[in-house]
């Protein structure tokens, strides 16, 4: 009989182990951003280790970490180092991020904040 491994991992995952993995991913990405200008090879390695942690422990990367990876080539991009960031000028306010490796451009829409009472 064949058992799915997903059931085992999802039910037996300890919250402490999940928290440690999340903290380690954040430390690795923070170090990768600081090393991106001086040692880009080390920065790529640190970012790939963070990605491997998320796949090994089946943890979804937080948004602030996920935004540092290109959606096309999946490489680590540091803002201002190997990625261009521009603010859109159309009626829809957006941020355009261009990858320095594959020149893929993608947009992040900036939501309008609605004040209470209007």
N, C-alpha and C positions, 0 to 999 in steps of 0.2 A: 504494500500500500504506500502511496506517495503522499507526503504531507507538505503543505506549502510552508516555506521558511518565513514568509512575510508575517504569518500569524505569530510565530515564535518571537520574532524581533519586535513586533509592535506591542505585544502584551507584556514581554519581560523587560522592556526598556526601563531602566531606573532613572528617575528624575535627576539624580545627582550626576549620573554619567552623561546625560543629555546636556546638563548645564556646563559641565567641564568641557565637552566638545564644542559648545557654542562659544565659550570664553576663549578656547584655544584658536578657533577660527577667527575671532575678532583680533586676537593678538597677532596672528600670522598676517592678516590683511593690513593691519596698522603698520607692521614692520615692512611689508611689501611696498606700501605707499611711500614710506620714508626712504627705502632703498632704491626706488624706481629710477631716480636721476643718477645716482652714483654707481649702482651695480644692477643693471636691468635683468641680468641672468638670474641673480639671486632672488630678485623680486618675483619673477615668473615662477620660480621653484616654490617660493613661500605661498604664492597664490594657488598653485596647483595642489599643494599639500592641504590647504584649507578646503579646496573643492573635494579632495579625496575624503577628508573627514566627514563632510556632509553626505557623501554617497555611502560611506562605510556604515555610519550610524543612522542613516536615513532621516536626516534632519534637514528641513528646508532652510536655505540660507536667508538671513534677514535681508530686507530691501537695501539697506545701506551697504551691505557687502555685495549683493547681486549686481548692483549698478556698476561695479568696477570691472565687470566682465563683458566682453563684446558679445552681442547676440548672434553674430555670424561665425566668426572664427574661434569664439570661446576663449580668447586669450585675455590676460589681465591687462587692463588699461588704467593708467593713473592719470587723473585730470591734469592737463597742462604739460604732461611729460610726453606721453605717447597717445594722447587723445586731444582733439580740439573740441571746445565747448562754446557754442554760440547761442545767443538768445534770439528767438524768432521775432519778426516785426509785423506779422500779420495780425488779424483781429483775434485769432486764437493764440494766446500766449503759450509758448513752448520753449523748451531747451533742446537744441540739436547737438548731439554728441557724435563725433566722427572718429572712428577707430584709426589709429596711426599705422596699423599693420595691414588691414584689408580695405581701408577707405569706406567701410560701410557706415552709413549715417542713419541714426534712428532718433526719434523725438520723444520727449517726455512732456506731456501736457501739464501746464501749471493751472491748478484749479483756482477759480475765483472764490475768495472767502466771503461768505454771506454773513453780514452782521445781524445780530438779533434785534428785532424791532422794526425791520424795514419790510 
